[in-house]
């Protein structure tokens, strides 16, 4: 049977006509298509036939996969039902988790639209226009993402939470012992939010840049004058940086934010530090604050030491919100997200500790966590507070640079 896809069309044209094939092409190695801007630029330069050649793929088999995805979604569209899942997933686990969701969706009698991007792209694409949404009908059915600002901003997602739109349906009633032992309660007492996992912020210390100073073992030491102009912070990792701002403010107040600004030497993405190996140079930071995941890649450098903060790795939870009105229909998808399979993908492939009791997170002994708590998150307006704290931080960086 002749394919409906013209192999001589470019990838942008094909994905515009058949958006459902984006996930197929991403899973075959065309990660550029997962980013809207890159999809437009890169996609217009390469035809499907050329793309198959670039990756040494069997063009007929690729067409077969793409046709199957189009056909599957076309048959489901006939009943008019659709569940939309939106948000972001950390880069190390995005592909395997998306693949599991796609497999589950293929078994359901309704269409599932996955609008999940890499966390590195931030959440601006999801937040744009959010304030104009007036009713539950304008929302996606499931939201998944790390970070606090979107979910707890009183003018964004929290506006609908207060209207009783969301309800946790994961059935998770007991936490992993890693969190119980650390006395950190990630179970929402009001039963609105689901927490699936966390992204911990830890230290990577470049011993060649310490200049006689002892290795810092706590956030308190990082904020000390001794480490002024010595720290790289993940400013571009919006979810994690926001978690750092909130937790430092909760623990140390505005003075803590000012000291954090004083400590920053540069905003360096952890992947760049790992790539360079932190070799001695005039502008190298002594400490890099990074997601725990990146410490796995830094082990090959003997002069770099990983430190789990004694006062707790700062926590950026991976939240999930599900519409109460559709939870019954969506239960298979919710069960998958809260399954041991997904928990192991998060913990083992991403080093993002799972909340599930049955998952071995492999964390350092007696690992502690810094987490603001549900009372703080509901009592404050984290969206507005974060904008204020970011301005305070930036001002402190400017003052320290003078």
C-alpha contacts under 8 A as a table, 3 or more apart, distances in Angstrom:
res1	aa1	res2	aa2	distance
3	X	6	X	7.37
3	X	63	X	7.40
3	X	67	X	7.38
4	X	67	X	7.80
5	X	14	X	7.34
5	X	63	X	7.58
5	X	67	X	7.90
6	X	9	X	5.58
6	X	14	X	7.98
7	X	10	X	7.75
7	X	47	X	6.60
7	X	48	X	4.97
7	X	49	X	5.21
8	X	47	X	5.43
8	X	48	X	6.26
8	X	49	X	6.16
9	X	13	X	6.36
9	X	14	X	6.61
9	X	47	X	5.25
9	X	48	X	6.46
10	X	13	X	5.47
10	X	14	X	6.42
10	X	43	X	6.17
10	X	44	X	5.48
10	X	45	X	6.73
10	X	46	X	5.26
10	X	47	X	3.72
10	X	48	X	5.87
11	X	14	X	5.11
11	X	15	X	6.01
11	X	39	X	7.95
11	X	43	X	4.54
11	X	44	X	6.26
11	X	45	X	7.93
11	X	46	X	6.18
11	X	47	X	5.63
11	X	48	X	5.79
12	X	15	X	5.26
12	X	16	X	6.00
12	X	39	X	6.28
12	X	40	X	5.90
12	X	42	X	7.91
12	X	43	X	4.33
12	X	44	X	5.27
13	X	16	X	5.16
13	X	17	X	6.29
13	X	43	X	7.76
13	X	44	X	7.36
14	X	17	X	5.18
14	X	18	X	5.92
14	X	19	X	7.80
15	X	18	X	4.86
15	X	19	X	4.70
15	X	20	X	7.48
15	X	21	X	6.42
15	X	22	X	6.08
16	X	19	X	5.68
18	X	21	X	6.02
18	X	22	X	7.94
18	X	70	X	7.06
19	X	22	X	5.68
20	X	23	X	6.61
20	X	24	X	7.83
20	X	69	X	6.63
20	X	70	X	6.43
20	X	73	X	7.63
21	X	24	X	5.07
21	X	25	X	6.36
21	X	66	X	5.63
21	X	69	X	6.50
21	X	70	X	7.04
22	X	25	X	5.26
22	X	26	X	6.09
22	X	33	X	6.58
22	X	34	X	7.24
23	X	26	X	5.03
23	X	27	X	6.07
23	X	34	X	7.84
24	X	27	X	5.27
24	X	28	X	6.41
24	X	65	X	7.29
24	X	66	X	6.60
24	X	69	X	7.96
25	X	28	X	4.98
25	X	29	X	6.64
25	X	30	X	5.63
25	X	31	X	7.86
25	X	33	X	7.59
26	X	29	X	5.27
26	X	30	X	4.55
26	X	31	X	4.88
26	X	32	X	7.58
26	X	33	X	6.38
26	X	34	X	6.59
27	X	30	X	7.06
27	X	31	X	7.64
27	X	95	X	6.89
29	X	55	X	7.57
30	X	33	X	6.02
30	X	34	X	7.95
31	X	34	X	5.52
31	X	35	X	7.66
32	X	35	X	5.72
32	X	38	X	5.38
32	X	39	X	5.82
32	X	42	X	7.01
33	X	36	X	6.74
33	X	38	X	6.29
33	X	39	X	4.33
33	X	42	X	7.82
33	X	43	X	7.09
34	X	38	X	7.80
34	X	39	X	6.91
34	X	117	X	6.59
34	X	118	X	7.80
35	X	38	X	5.31
35	X	39	X	5.85
35	X	117	X	7.42
35	X	121	X	7.76
36	X	39	X	5.05
36	X	40	X	6.44
37	X	40	X	5.36
37	X	41	X	6.45
38	X	41	X	5.03
38	X	42	X	5.50
38	X	43	X	7.26
39	X	42	X	5.49
39	X	43	X	4.93
39	X	44	X	7.74
40	X	43	X	5.35
40	X	44	X	6.08
41	X	44	X	5.69
41	X	45	X	6.97
42	X	45	X	5.39
42	X	46	X	6.87
43	X	46	X	5.75
43	X	47	X	7.76
44	X	47	X	7.67
46	X	50	X	6.03
46	X	51	X	6.15
47	X	50	X	5.12
47	X	51	X	6.06
48	X	51	X	4.93
48	X	52	X	6.26
49	X	52	X	5.35
49	X	53	X	6.52
49	X	59	X	6.85
50	X	53	X	5.06
50	X	54	X	6.21
51	X	54	X	5.03
51	X	55	X	6.52
52	X	55	X	5.44
52	X	56	X	5.81
52	X	57	X	4.78
52	X	58	X	6.70
52	X	59	X	5.75
52	X	62	X	7.79
53	X	56	X	4.82
53	X	57	X	6.21
54	X	57	X	7.75
57	X	61	X	8.00
57	X	62	X	7.14
58	X	61	X	5.40
58	X	62	X	6.18
59	X	62	X	5.03
59	X	63	X	6.10
60	X	63	X	5.09
60	X	64	X	6.17
61	X	64	X	4.91
61	X	65	X	6.30
62	X	65	X	5.18
62	X	66	X	6.25
63	X	66	X	5.05
63	X	67	X	5.94
64	X	67	X	5.12
64	X	68	X	6.07
65	X	68	X	5.13
65	X	69	X	6.32
66	X	69	X	5.16
66	X	70	X	6.28
67	X	70	X	5.05
67	X	71	X	5.99
68	X	71	X	5.08
68	X	72	X	5.93
69	X	72	X	5.16
69	X	73	X	6.28
70	X	73	X	5.37
70	X	74	X	6.03
71	X	74	X	4.98
71	X	75	X	6.21
72	X	75	X	5.54
72	X	76	X	6.56
72	X	106	X	7.46
73	X	76	X	5.16
73	X	77	X	6.18
73	X	111	X	6.18
74	X	77	X	5.17
74	X	78	X	6.90
75	X	78	X	5.66
76	X	79	X	6.07
76	X	80	X	7.34
76	X	81	X	7.47
76	X	109	X	6.77
76	X	110	X	5.47
76	X	111	X	5.29
77	X	80	X	5.15
77	X	81	X	6.75
77	X	82	X	7.67
77	X	110	X	7.58
77	X	111	X	6.45
79	X	110	X	7.51
81	X	110	X	5.45
81	X	111	X	6.28
82	X	110	X	5.76
82	X	111	X	4.64
82	X	112	X	5.65
82	X	113	X	7.06
83	X	110	X	7.42
83	X	111	X	6.31
83	X	112	X	4.84
83	X	113	X	6.18
83	X	140	X	7.62
83	X	141	X	6.06
83	X	330	X	7.66
84	X	112	X	5.80
84	X	113	X	4.66
84	X	114	X	6.13
84	X	115	X	7.36
84	X	140	X	5.19
84	X	141	X	5.35
84	X	142	X	6.53
85	X	112	X	7.44
85	X	113	X	6.17
85	X	114	X	5.08
85	X	115	X	5.91
85	X	116	X	7.16
85	X	140	X	6.05
85	X	141	X	6.02
85	X	142	X	4.68
85	X	143	X	5.92
85	X	144	X	7.62
86	X	114	X	6.35
86	X	115	X	4.63
86	X	116	X	5.31
86	X	140	X	6.30
86	X	141	X	7.94
86	X	142	X	6.29
86	X	143	X	5.04
86	X	144	X	6.44
87	X	115	X	6.60
87	X	116	X	5.01
87	X	117	X	6.53
87	X	123	X	7.54
87	X	126	X	7.22
87	X	143	X	5.41
87	X	144	X	4.85
87	X	145	X	5.34
88	X	116	X	5.04
88	X	117	X	4.73
88	X	118	X	5.41
88	X	119	X	5.04
88	X	122	X	7.81
88	X	123	X	7.45
88	X	144	X	6.20
88	X	145	X	4.93
88	X	146	X	7.43
89	X	93	X	6.86
89	X	94	X	5.21
89	X	116	X	6.81
89	X	117	X	6.44
89	X	118	X	5.36
89	X	119	X	5.26
89	X	144	X	7.33
89	X	145	X	6.07
89	X	146	X	7.47
90	X	93	X	5.83
90	X	94	X	5.90
90	X	118	X	5.90
90	X	119	X	4.93
90	X	120	X	7.41
90	X	350	X	7.88
91	X	94	X	5.25
91	X	95	X	7.81
91	X	118	X	5.34
91	X	119	X	6.24
91	X	120	X	7.08
92	X	95	X	7.62
92	X	349	X	6.71
92	X	350	X	5.37
93	X	96	X	5.67
93	X	97	X	5.99
93	X	345	X	6.74
93	X	346	X	6.40
93	X	349	X	6.49
93	X	350	X	5.84
94	X	97	X	5.41
94	X	98	X	5.89
94	X	117	X	7.82
94	X	118	X	6.55
95	X	98	X	5.13
95	X	99	X	6.07
96	X	99	X	5.10
96	X	100	X	6.37
96	X	345	X	7.40
97	X	100	X	5.17
97	X	101	X	6.34
97	X	342	X	6.83
97	X	345	X	7.36
98	X	101	X	5.06
98	X	102	X	6.13
98	X	116	X	7.88
99	X	102	X	5.03
99	X	103	X	6.24
100	X	103	X	5.14
100	X	104	X	6.29
101	X	104	X	5.11
101	X	105	X	6.01
101	X	333	X	7.24
101	X	336	X	7.65
102	X	105	X	4.99
102	X	106	X	6.21
103	X	106	X	5.29
103	X	107	X	7.02
104	X	107	X	5.51
104	X	108	X	6.95
104	X	332	X	7.72
104	X	333	X	7.00
104	X	336	X	7.92
105	X	108	X	5.32
105	X	110	X	7.98
105	X	111	X	7.24
105	X	112	X	5.90
105	X	333	X	7.72
108	X	111	X	7.45
117	X	121	X	7.03
118	X	121	X	5.79
118	X	122	X	7.77
119	X	122	X	5.48
119	X	123	X	7.65
119	X	145	X	7.83
119	X	146	X	7.98
120	X	237	X	6.52
122	X	125	X	7.57
122	X	237	X	7.56
122	X	238	X	6.33
122	X	239	X	7.58
123	X	126	X	5.26
123	X	127	X	6.16
123	X	150	X	7.86
124	X	127	X	4.92
124	X	128	X	5.86
125	X	128	X	5.60
126	X	129	X	7.89
126	X	130	X	7.26
127	X	130	X	5.13
127	X	131	X	7.87
127	X	150	X	7.17
127	X	156	X	7.84
128	X	131	X	7.82
129	X	132	X	5.48
129	X	133	X	7.13
130	X	133	X	5.45
130	X	156	X	6.43
131	X	134	X	7.77
131	X	155	X	6.61
131	X	156	X	6.03
133	X	138	X	5.86
133	X	139	X	7.46
134	X	138	X	7.15
135	X	138	X	5.76
135	X	139	X	7.53
136	X	139	X	5.48
136	X	160	X	7.35
136	X	165	X	6.95
137	X	140	X	7.95
140	X	143	X	6.79
141	X	322	X	5.93
141	X	323	X	5.46
141	X	326	X	7.35
142	X	320	X	7.01
142	X	321	X	5.66
142	X	322	X	4.59
142	X	323	X	6.61
143	X	319	X	7.93
143	X	320	X	5.49
143	X	321	X	5.10
143	X	322	X	6.60
144	X	318	X	7.04
144	X	319	X	5.71
144	X	320	X	4.48
144	X	321	X	6.64
145	X	318	X	5.35
145	X	319	X	5.49
145	X	320	X	6.71
146	X	198	X	7.73
146	X	199	X	7.70
146	X	239	X	6.07
146	X	316	X	6.09
146	X	317	X	5.36
146	X	318	X	3.98
146	X	319	X	5.80
147	X	150	X	7.32
147	X	151	X	7.63
147	X	238	X	7.83
147	X	239	X	4.35
147	X	240	X	6.75
147	X	242	X	7.01
147	X	243	X	6.60
147	X	316	X	5.51
147	X	317	X	6.26
147	X	318	X	6.89
147	X	319	X	7.70
148	X	151	X	5.63
148	X	152	X	5.78
148	X	153	X	7.79
148	X	239	X	7.17
148	X	242	X	7.24
148	X	243	X	6.98
148	X	316	X	7.58
148	X	382	X	6.85
148	X	383	X	7.58
149	X	152	X	5.54
149	X	153	X	5.45
149	X	242	X	7.62
149	X	382	X	5.89
149	X	383	X	4.64
149	X	386	X	7.31
150	X	153	X	5.63
150	X	156	X	6.27
150	X	157	X	6.10
150	X	383	X	7.04
151	X	156	X	7.12
151	X	157	X	4.99
151	X	158	X	5.99
152	X	156	X	7.39
152	X	157	X	6.34
152	X	158	X	5.11
152	X	377	X	6.93
152	X	378	X	7.43
152	X	381	X	6.88
152	X	382	X	5.90
152	X	383	X	6.53
153	X	156	X	5.22
153	X	157	X	6.35
153	X	158	X	5.73
153	X	159	X	7.78
153	X	381	X	5.83
153	X	382	X	5.59
153	X	383	X	4.19
153	X	384	X	6.91
154	X	157	X	6.98
154	X	158	X	4.95
154	X	159	X	5.44
154	X	381	X	5.92
154	X	382	X	7.83
154	X	383	X	7.06
155	X	158	X	6.70
155	X	159	X	5.62
156	X	159	X	5.70
156	X	160	X	7.65
157	X	160	X	5.59
157	X	161	X	6.48
158	X	161	X	4.74
158	X	162	X	6.12
159	X	162	X	5.49
159	X	163	X	6.79
160	X	163	X	4.91
160	X	164	X	6.64
160	X	165	X	5.67
160	X	166	X	7.56
161	X	164	X	5.16
161	X	165	X	5.50
161	X	166	X	5.77
161	X	192	X	7.18
162	X	165	X	7.49
164	X	167	X	7.51
164	X	324	X	7.93
165	X	323	X	5.72
165	X	324	X	5.90
165	X	325	X	7.46
166	X	192	X	5.69
166	X	193	X	7.60
166	X	321	X	6.18
166	X	322	X	5.36
166	X	323	X	4.50
166	X	324	X	4.94
167	X	191	X	6.12
167	X	192	X	4.45
167	X	193	X	6.78
167	X	321	X	7.13
167	X	322	X	6.04
167	X	323	X	6.31
167	X	324	X	4.98
167	X	327	X	7.98
168	X	171	X	7.65
168	X	191	X	5.49
168	X	192	X	5.11
168	X	193	X	5.58
168	X	194	X	5.47
168	X	321	X	6.93
168	X	322	X	6.57
168	X	324	X	7.84
169	X	194	X	7.90
169	X	322	X	7.61
169	X	327	X	6.80
169	X	331	X	7.53
169	X	334	X	7.03
170	X	194	X	7.05
170	X	334	X	6.08
170	X	335	X	6.13
170	X	338	X	5.88
172	X	175	X	7.54
172	X	338	X	7.65
172	X	356	X	7.50
173	X	187	X	7.41
174	X	356	X	7.44
174	X	357	X	6.83
175	X	179	X	6.55
175	X	180	X	6.51
175	X	185	X	7.87
175	X	186	X	7.64
175	X	187	X	7.65
175	X	355	X	5.34
175	X	356	X	5.76
175	X	357	X	5.53
176	X	179	X	5.80
176	X	180	X	6.58
176	X	354	X	7.28
176	X	355	X	5.05
176	X	356	X	5.06
176	X	357	X	3.77
176	X	358	X	7.16
176	X	359	X	7.36
177	X	180	X	4.74
177	X	181	X	5.73
177	X	357	X	6.41
178	X	181	X	5.54
178	X	182	X	6.40
178	X	361	X	7.90
178	X	363	X	7.85
178	X	367	X	7.35
179	X	182	X	5.01
179	X	183	X	6.03
179	X	184	X	5.16
179	X	185	X	6.88
179	X	186	X	7.91
179	X	355	X	7.60
179	X	369	X	8.00
180	X	183	X	5.00
180	X	184	X	6.14
180	X	185	X	7.15
181	X	184	X	7.84
181	X	366	X	7.66
182	X	366	X	7.40
182	X	367	X	7.06
182	X	368	X	5.40
182	X	369	X	6.79
184	X	369	X	7.14
184	X	371	X	7.31
185	X	188	X	7.97
185	X	373	X	7.62
186	X	195	X	6.52
186	X	355	X	7.89
186	X	373	X	7.97
187	X	191	X	7.73
187	X	194	X	7.25
187	X	195	X	7.00
188	X	191	X	5.15
188	X	192	X	6.57
188	X	193	X	5.92
188	X	194	X	7.05
188	X	374	X	6.99
189	X	374	X	7.86
191	X	194	X	7.68
192	X	321	X	7.28
193	X	319	X	6.75
193	X	320	X	6.30
193	X	321	X	5.63
194	X	319	X	5.67
194	X	320	X	5.04
194	X	321	X	6.34
195	X	198	X	7.88
195	X	317	X	6.42
195	X	318	X	5.83
195	X	319	X	4.60
195	X	320	X	6.23
195	X	355	X	7.28
196	X	317	X	7.54
196	X	318	X	5.70
196	X	319	X	6.15
196	X	320	X	7.12
196	X	337	X	7.68
196	X	338	X	6.63
196	X	343	X	7.59
196	X	354	X	6.17
196	X	355	X	5.87
196	X	356	X	7.82
197	X	317	X	5.94
197	X	318	X	5.19
197	X	319	X	7.61
197	X	343	X	7.61
197	X	346	X	7.20
197	X	352	X	6.12
197	X	353	X	5.51
197	X	354	X	4.30
197	X	355	X	5.46
198	X	315	X	6.11
198	X	316	X	5.59
198	X	317	X	4.14
198	X	318	X	5.41
198	X	352	X	5.44
198	X	353	X	5.66
198	X	354	X	6.80
198	X	355	X	7.97
199	X	240	X	7.50
199	X	291	X	6.36
199	X	292	X	7.23
199	X	315	X	5.89
199	X	316	X	5.04
199	X	317	X	6.08
199	X	318	X	7.21
199	X	351	X	7.99
199	X	352	X	5.25
199	X	353	X	7.27
200	X	291	X	5.63
200	X	292	X	5.68
200	X	313	X	5.44
200	X	314	X	5.57
200	X	315	X	4.89
200	X	316	X	6.40
200	X	352	X	7.15
200	X	369	X	7.94
201	X	240	X	7.21
201	X	244	X	7.94
201	X	289	X	6.40
201	X	290	X	5.38
201	X	291	X	4.67
201	X	292	X	6.00
201	X	313	X	5.26
201	X	314	X	5.06
201	X	315	X	6.56
201	X	316	X	7.94
202	X	289	X	5.72
202	X	290	X	5.64
202	X	291	X	6.20
202	X	292	X	5.83
202	X	306	X	7.64
202	X	307	X	6.34
202	X	308	X	5.41
202	X	309	X	6.39
202	X	313	X	5.54
202	X	314	X	7.33
203	X	287	X	6.38
203	X	288	X	5.76
203	X	289	X	4.86
203	X	290	X	6.36
203	X	306	X	5.88
203	X	307	X	5.04
203	X	308	X	6.48
203	X	309	X	7.16
204	X	287	X	5.64
204	X	288	X	5.13
204	X	289	X	6.47
204	X	290	X	7.24
204	X	295	X	7.16
204	X	304	X	6.46
204	X	305	X	5.67
204	X	306	X	4.59
204	X	307	X	6.17
205	X	215	X	7.07
205	X	286	X	5.88
205	X	287	X	4.53
205	X	288	X	6.47
205	X	304	X	5.47
205	X	305	X	5.05
205	X	306	X	6.26
205	X	307	X	7.32
206	X	209	X	5.62
206	X	210	X	6.93
206	X	278	X	6.60
206	X	285	X	7.51
206	X	286	X	5.04
206	X	287	X	6.08
206	X	303	X	6.06
206	X	304	X	4.73
206	X	305	X	6.64
207	X	210	X	5.33
207	X	215	X	7.65
207	X	286	X	7.02
207	X	303	X	5.56
207	X	304	X	6.13
207	X	305	X	7.26
208	X	211	X	7.18
208	X	279	X	7.96
208	X	280	X	6.55
208	X	286	X	7.65
208	X	303	X	6.56
209	X	280	X	6.94
209	X	284	X	7.33
209	X	285	X	6.93
209	X	286	X	4.82
210	X	213	X	5.15
210	X	214	X	7.19
210	X	215	X	7.47
210	X	286	X	5.75
216	X	219	X	7.97
216	X	221	X	5.69
216	X	222	X	6.46
217	X	221	X	6.86
217	X	307	X	6.57
217	X	308	X	7.39
217	X	309	X	5.33
217	X	310	X	5.90
218	X	221	X	5.32
218	X	222	X	6.51
218	X	309	X	4.69
218	X	310	X	5.29
218	X	311	X	5.61
218	X	312	X	7.64
219	X	222	X	4.85
219	X	223	X	6.24
219	X	309	X	6.68
219	X	311	X	6.77
220	X	223	X	5.27
220	X	224	X	6.46
221	X	224	X	5.04
221	X	226	X	7.89
221	X	227	X	7.49
222	X	227	X	5.95
222	X	231	X	7.80
222	X	260	X	7.79
222	X	263	X	7.07
223	X	227	X	6.87
223	X	228	X	7.58
223	X	256	X	6.99
223	X	259	X	5.34
223	X	260	X	5.63
223	X	262	X	7.92
223	X	263	X	6.28
224	X	227	X	5.81
224	X	228	X	6.99
224	X	259	X	7.21
224	X	263	X	7.76
225	X	228	X	5.10
225	X	259	X	7.85
225	X	262	X	7.97
225	X	263	X	7.53
227	X	230	X	5.23
227	X	231	X	7.17
227	X	263	X	5.77
228	X	231	X	7.53
228	X	262	X	5.39
228	X	263	X	3.94
228	X	264	X	6.87
228	X	265	X	7.76
229	X	262	X	6.21
229	X	263	X	4.66
229	X	264	X	5.09
229	X	265	X	4.31
229	X	285	X	7.86
229	X	400	X	7.94
230	X	263	X	5.78
230	X	264	X	6.04
230	X	265	X	5.11
230	X	285	X	4.99
230	X	286	X	5.32
230	X	287	X	6.45
231	X	263	X	5.63
231	X	264	X	4.66
231	X	265	X	5.17
231	X	266	X	6.90
231	X	285	X	5.26
231	X	286	X	6.06
231	X	287	X	4.83
231	X	288	X	5.77
231	X	289	X	7.36
232	X	264	X	5.77
232	X	265	X	5.77
232	X	266	X	5.04
232	X	267	X	5.40
232	X	268	X	5.68
232	X	285	X	5.82
232	X	286	X	7.92
232	X	287	X	6.19
232	X	288	X	4.60
232	X	289	X	6.11
233	X	241	X	7.55
233	X	264	X	6.57
233	X	266	X	6.81
233	X	267	X	5.17
233	X	268	X	6.40
233	X	269	X	7.81
233	X	288	X	6.34
233	X	289	X	5.35
233	X	290	X	7.45
234	X	237	X	5.31
234	X	238	X	7.79
234	X	240	X	7.19
234	X	241	X	5.88
234	X	267	X	5.99
234	X	268	X	6.25
234	X	269	X	5.75
234	X	270	X	7.02
234	X	289	X	6.55
234	X	290	X	6.51
235	X	238	X	6.36
235	X	241	X	5.49
235	X	267	X	5.74
235	X	268	X	7.70
235	X	269	X	7.90
236	X	241	X	7.51
236	X	267	X	7.49
236	X	269	X	7.02
237	X	240	X	5.64
237	X	241	X	5.91
237	X	269	X	7.78
238	X	241	X	5.18
238	X	242	X	5.88
239	X	242	X	5.32
239	X	243	X	6.29
239	X	316	X	6.77
240	X	243	X	4.99
240	X	244	X	6.25
240	X	291	X	7.76
240	X	315	X	7.90
240	X	316	X	5.79
241	X	244	X	4.97
241	X	245	X	6.29
242	X	245	X	5.08
242	X	246	X	6.20
242	X	386	X	6.75
243	X	246	X	5.23
243	X	247	X	6.05
243	X	314	X	6.96
243	X	315	X	6.58
243	X	316	X	5.44
244	X	247	X	5.31
244	X	248	X	5.93
244	X	314	X	6.32
244	X	315	X	7.96
245	X	248	X	5.34
245	X	249	X	6.04
245	X	257	X	6.86
245	X	386	X	7.18
245	X	389	X	6.74
245	X	390	X	7.52
246	X	249	X	5.17
246	X	250	X	6.07
246	X	372	X	7.27
246	X	382	X	7.82
246	X	386	X	6.98
246	X	389	X	7.99
247	X	250	X	4.96
247	X	251	X	6.10
247	X	314	X	6.87
247	X	370	X	6.72
247	X	371	X	6.37
247	X	372	X	5.75
248	X	251	X	5.16
248	X	252	X	5.62
248	X	253	X	6.93
248	X	256	X	6.00
248	X	257	X	6.53
249	X	252	X	5.25
249	X	253	X	4.26
249	X	254	X	5.83
249	X	256	X	6.13
249	X	257	X	6.19
250	X	253	X	5.85
250	X	372	X	6.38
251	X	256	X	7.82
252	X	255	X	6.44
252	X	256	X	4.68
252	X	257	X	7.68
253	X	256	X	5.39
253	X	257	X	6.94
254	X	257	X	5.05
254	X	258	X	6.33
254	X	389	X	7.81
254	X	392	X	7.90
255	X	258	X	5.06
255	X	259	X	6.19
256	X	259	X	5.04
256	X	260	X	6.09
257	X	260	X	4.97
257	X	261	X	6.34
257	X	389	X	7.13
257	X	392	X	6.97
257	X	393	X	5.73
257	X	396	X	7.98
258	X	261	X	5.16
258	X	262	X	6.34
258	X	392	X	6.84
258	X	393	X	5.87
258	X	396	X	5.25
258	X	397	X	7.96
259	X	262	X	4.85
259	X	263	X	6.16
259	X	396	X	7.60
260	X	263	X	5.06
260	X	264	X	6.45
260	X	393	X	7.17
261	X	264	X	5.39
261	X	393	X	5.20
261	X	394	X	6.80
261	X	395	X	7.84
261	X	396	X	4.92
261	X	397	X	4.56
261	X	400	X	7.39
262	X	396	X	6.16
262	X	397	X	5.77
262	X	399	X	7.97
262	X	400	X	5.37
264	X	267	X	7.53
264	X	397	X	7.04
265	X	283	X	7.99
265	X	285	X	6.24
266	X	285	X	7.33
268	X	272	X	6.78
268	X	273	X	7.01
268	X	288	X	7.97
269	X	272	X	5.44
269	X	273	X	6.78
270	X	273	X	5.10
270	X	274	X	6.23
270	X	288	X	7.18
270	X	289	X	7.66
270	X	290	X	5.73
270	X	291	X	7.87
270	X	294	X	6.84
271	X	274	X	5.10
271	X	275	X	6.00
271	X	294	X	7.11
272	X	275	X	4.96
272	X	276	X	6.10
273	X	276	X	5.27
273	X	277	X	5.85
273	X	278	X	5.57
273	X	288	X	7.79
274	X	277	X	4.99
274	X	278	X	6.93
274	X	294	X	7.49
274	X	297	X	6.70
274	X	298	X	5.65
276	X	279	X	6.52
277	X	298	X	7.40
277	X	301	X	6.46
278	X	284	X	6.57
278	X	285	X	7.96
278	X	304	X	7.85
279	X	284	X	7.57
280	X	284	X	6.54
281	X	284	X	5.48
285	X	288	X	6.73
290	X	294	X	6.78
290	X	295	X	7.97
291	X	294	X	5.96
291	X	295	X	7.69
292	X	295	X	5.62
292	X	296	X	7.73
292	X	351	X	6.49
292	X	352	X	7.59
293	X	296	X	5.98
293	X	297	X	7.95
293	X	350	X	5.88
293	X	351	X	5.09
293	X	352	X	7.21
294	X	297	X	5.51
294	X	298	X	6.66
295	X	298	X	4.96
295	X	299	X	6.55
295	X	306	X	6.51
296	X	299	X	5.89
297	X	300	X	6.93
298	X	301	X	5.87
298	X	304	X	7.07
299	X	302	X	7.13
299	X	304	X	7.47
301	X	304	X	5.59
302	X	305	X	7.51
308	X	312	X	7.21
308	X	313	X	6.26
308	X	364	X	7.71
308	X	367	X	7.18
309	X	312	X	5.03
309	X	313	X	5.51
309	X	368	X	7.52
310	X	313	X	7.85
310	X	367	X	7.65
310	X	368	X	6.64
311	X	368	X	6.42
311	X	369	X	7.12
311	X	370	X	7.10
312	X	367	X	7.04
312	X	368	X	4.20
312	X	369	X	3.78
312	X	370	X	4.77
313	X	367	X	7.92
313	X	368	X	6.33
313	X	369	X	4.68
313	X	370	X	5.65
314	X	369	X	5.92
314	X	370	X	4.59
314	X	371	X	6.39
315	X	369	X	6.50
315	X	370	X	5.92
315	X	371	X	5.57
322	X	326	X	7.81
322	X	327	X	6.69
323	X	326	X	5.54
323	X	327	X	6.06
324	X	327	X	5.19
325	X	328	X	7.70
326	X	329	X	5.43
326	X	330	X	6.09
327	X	330	X	4.92
327	X	331	X	5.64
327	X	334	X	7.94
328	X	331	X	5.27
329	X	332	X	7.71
330	X	333	X	5.45
330	X	334	X	6.22
331	X	334	X	4.92
331	X	335	X	5.86
332	X	335	X	5.11
332	X	336	X	6.22
333	X	336	X	5.10
333	X	337	X	6.37
334	X	337	X	5.18
334	X	338	X	6.30
335	X	338	X	5.12
335	X	339	X	5.88
336	X	339	X	4.93
336	X	341	X	7.74
336	X	342	X	6.93
337	X	342	X	5.99
337	X	343	X	7.98
338	X	342	X	6.76
338	X	343	X	7.05
338	X	356	X	7.95
339	X	342	X	5.42
339	X	343	X	6.16
340	X	343	X	4.78
340	X	344	X	6.02
340	X	356	X	7.17
340	X	358	X	7.02
340	X	359	X	6.72
341	X	344	X	5.32
341	X	345	X	6.42
342	X	345	X	5.01
342	X	346	X	6.26
343	X	346	X	5.21
343	X	347	X	6.12
343	X	354	X	5.32
343	X	355	X	7.74
343	X	356	X	6.76
343	X	359	X	6.52
344	X	347	X	5.01
344	X	348	X	5.48
344	X	349	X	7.51
344	X	354	X	7.43
344	X	359	X	6.28
344	X	360	X	7.93
345	X	348	X	5.47
345	X	349	X	5.24
345	X	350	X	6.86
346	X	349	X	5.84
346	X	350	X	5.08
346	X	351	X	6.35
346	X	352	X	5.19
346	X	353	X	6.74
346	X	354	X	6.54
347	X	350	X	5.67
347	X	351	X	4.58
347	X	352	X	4.72
347	X	353	X	4.80
347	X	354	X	5.76
347	X	359	X	7.65
347	X	360	X	7.61
347	X	361	X	5.47
348	X	351	X	5.48
348	X	352	X	7.60
348	X	361	X	7.23
351	X	361	X	7.47
352	X	361	X	7.88
353	X	361	X	5.25
353	X	363	X	7.94
354	X	359	X	6.65
354	X	361	X	6.66
355	X	359	X	7.91
356	X	359	X	5.73
357	X	360	X	7.93
363	X	367	X	6.65
364	X	367	X	5.54
372	X	376	X	6.10
372	X	377	X	6.98
373	X	376	X	5.58
373	X	377	X	6.43
374	X	377	X	5.07
374	X	378	X	6.09
375	X	378	X	5.33
375	X	379	X	5.74
376	X	379	X	5.04
376	X	380	X	5.89
377	X	380	X	5.58
377	X	381	X	7.15
377	X	382	X	6.53
378	X	381	X	7.16
380	X	385	X	7.48
381	X	384	X	5.63
381	X	385	X	5.92
382	X	385	X	4.84
382	X	386	X	5.74
383	X	386	X	5.35
383	X	387	X	6.60
384	X	387	X	5.31
384	X	388	X	6.44
385	X	388	X	5.07
385	X	389	X	6.09
386	X	389	X	4.96
386	X	390	X	5.94
387	X	390	X	5.22
387	X	391	X	6.38
388	X	391	X	5.26
388	X	392	X	6.32
389	X	392	X	4.90
389	X	393	X	6.01
390	X	393	X	4.99
390	X	394	X	6.09
391	X	394	X	5.17
391	X	395	X	6.16
392	X	395	X	5.22
392	X	396	X	6.29
393	X	396	X	5.11
393	X	397	X	6.29
394	X	397	X	5.06
394	X	398	X	6.32
395	X	398	X	5.14
395	X	399	X	6.25
396	X	399	X	5.05
396	X	400	X	6.09
397	X	400	X	5.15
397	X	401	X	6.22
398	X	401	X	5.14
398	X	402	X	6.60
399	X	402	X	5.42
